[in-house]
Amino acid sequence: MSEGRPPDPLARLGEEIDKARAERVRRQPGVVDRSALQQGLGIELVVAIAVATGLGWAIDRWLGTRPWGMIVLFFLGVAAGMLNVYSAVTGISGPVGYRRSDKVDAGSKSGWDDEDY
Protein backbone atom coordinates (compact mmCIF):
# COMPACT_ATOMS: atom_id res chain seq x y z
CA MET A 1 0.00 0.00 0.00
CA SER A 2 2.60 2.53 0.97
CA GLU A 3 5.06 1.52 -1.77
CA GLY A 4 3.86 4.21 -4.17
CA ARG A 5 3.84 6.97 -1.55
CA PRO A 6 6.83 9.20 -0.87
CA PRO A 7 8.48 8.78 2.55
CA ASP A 8 6.95 10.73 5.39
CA PRO A 9 8.95 13.98 5.71
CA LEU A 10 8.29 14.26 9.46
CA ALA A 11 9.59 10.76 10.12
CA ARG A 12 12.68 11.46 8.03
CA LEU A 13 13.21 14.76 9.88
CA GLY A 14 12.89 12.99 13.22
CA GLU A 15 15.54 10.45 12.20
CA GLU A 16 17.90 13.21 11.07
CA ILE A 17 17.41 15.07 14.37
CA ASP A 18 18.18 11.90 16.33
CA LYS A 19 21.36 11.35 14.29
CA ALA A 20 22.44 14.96 14.84
CA ARG A 21 21.85 14.71 18.60
CA ALA A 22 23.84 11.48 18.82
CA GLU A 23 26.68 13.05 16.84
CA ARG A 24 26.67 16.17 19.02
CA VAL A 25 26.83 14.15 22.23
CA ARG A 26 29.66 12.06 20.78
CA ARG A 27 31.69 15.14 19.83
CA GLN A 28 30.88 17.24 22.89
CA PRO A 29 34.15 18.09 24.68
CA GLY A 30 32.85 17.62 28.22
CA VAL A 31 31.43 14.15 27.62
CA VAL A 32 33.77 11.31 28.54
CA ASP A 33 33.50 7.80 27.18
CA ARG A 34 32.99 5.73 30.31
CA SER A 35 34.54 2.55 28.94
CA ALA A 36 37.78 4.38 28.10
CA LEU A 37 37.80 5.98 31.54
CA GLN A 38 37.28 2.62 33.22
CA GLN A 39 40.05 1.02 31.18
CA GLY A 40 42.42 3.86 32.02
CA LEU A 41 41.68 3.64 35.73
CA GLY A 42 42.05 -0.14 35.70
CA ILE A 43 45.37 0.09 33.90
CA GLU A 44 46.57 2.73 36.35
CA LEU A 45 45.74 0.47 39.29
CA VAL A 46 47.36 -2.62 37.74
CA VAL A 47 50.52 -0.75 36.73
CA ALA A 48 50.98 0.68 40.23
CA ILE A 49 50.69 -2.81 41.73
CA ALA A 50 52.98 -4.39 39.12
CA VAL A 51 55.71 -1.76 39.48
CA ALA A 52 55.66 -1.92 43.28
CA THR A 53 55.70 -5.73 43.28
CA GLY A 54 58.58 -5.75 40.79
CA LEU A 55 60.55 -3.36 42.96
CA GLY A 56 59.84 -5.57 45.97
CA TRP A 57 61.06 -8.62 44.09
CA ALA A 58 64.25 -6.78 43.06
CA ILE A 59 64.87 -5.62 46.64
CA ASP A 60 64.34 -9.17 47.92
CA ARG A 61 66.90 -10.54 45.44
CA TRP A 62 69.37 -7.80 46.31
CA LEU A 63 69.03 -8.00 50.10
CA GLY A 64 68.01 -11.65 50.42
CA THR A 65 64.88 -10.86 52.42
CA ARG A 66 62.54 -13.01 50.34
CA PRO A 67 59.41 -12.59 50.38
CA TRP A 68 58.99 -9.66 52.77
CA GLY A 69 60.00 -6.84 50.45
CA MET A 70 57.66 -8.07 47.75
CA ILE A 71 54.75 -8.45 50.17
CA VAL A 72 55.22 -5.01 51.73
CA LEU A 73 55.64 -3.26 48.39
CA PHE A 74 52.68 -5.15 46.92
CA PHE A 75 50.40 -3.66 49.56
CA LEU A 76 51.99 -0.23 49.12
CA GLY A 77 51.35 -0.57 45.37
CA VAL A 78 47.71 -1.43 46.02
CA ALA A 79 47.38 1.63 48.26
CA ALA A 80 49.12 3.89 45.74
CA GLY A 81 46.99 2.57 42.86
CA MET A 82 43.78 3.06 44.80
CA LEU A 83 44.85 6.58 45.77
CA ASN A 84 45.59 7.37 42.11
CA VAL A 85 42.19 6.07 41.02
CA TYR A 86 40.42 7.96 43.81
CA SER A 87 42.14 11.22 42.96
CA ALA A 88 41.38 10.77 39.25
CA VAL A 89 37.70 10.03 39.89
CA THR A 90 37.17 12.88 42.35
CA GLY A 91 39.21 15.36 40.34
CA ILE A 92 41.84 15.94 42.99
CA SER A 93 44.78 16.51 40.73
CA GLY A 94 45.96 20.01 41.49
CA PRO A 95 49.47 20.84 42.63
CA VAL A 96 50.36 20.52 46.27
CA GLY A 97 49.38 23.60 48.24
CA TYR A 98 46.99 24.88 45.60
CA ARG A 99 43.55 25.67 46.93
CA ARG A 100 40.95 27.16 44.67
CA SER A 101 38.52 29.43 46.40
CA ASP A 102 34.86 29.13 45.51
CA LYS A 103 34.46 32.90 45.46
CA VAL A 104 36.75 35.15 43.49
CA ASP A 105 37.40 38.52 45.14
CA ALA A 106 36.65 41.66 43.17
CA GLY A 107 40.28 42.78 43.44
CA SER A 108 41.73 39.42 42.50
CA LYS A 109 41.04 37.66 39.22
CA SER A 110 42.79 34.44 40.22
CA GLY A 111 41.52 31.68 42.49
CA TRP A 112 44.43 32.03 44.90
CA ASP A 113 43.95 33.04 48.51
CA ASP A 114 46.27 35.53 50.20
CA GLU A 115 47.50 32.71 52.41
CA ASP A 116 48.90 30.86 49.42
CA TYR A 117 51.67 33.41 48.74
HELIX and SHEET records of a PDB file:
HELIX    1   1 PRO A    9  ARG A   27  1                                  19    
HELIX    2   2 ARG A   34  LEU A   63  1                                  30    
HELIX    3   3 TRP A   68  THR A   90  1                                  23    
HELIX    4   4 ASP A  114  ASP A  116  5                                   3    
END                                                                             
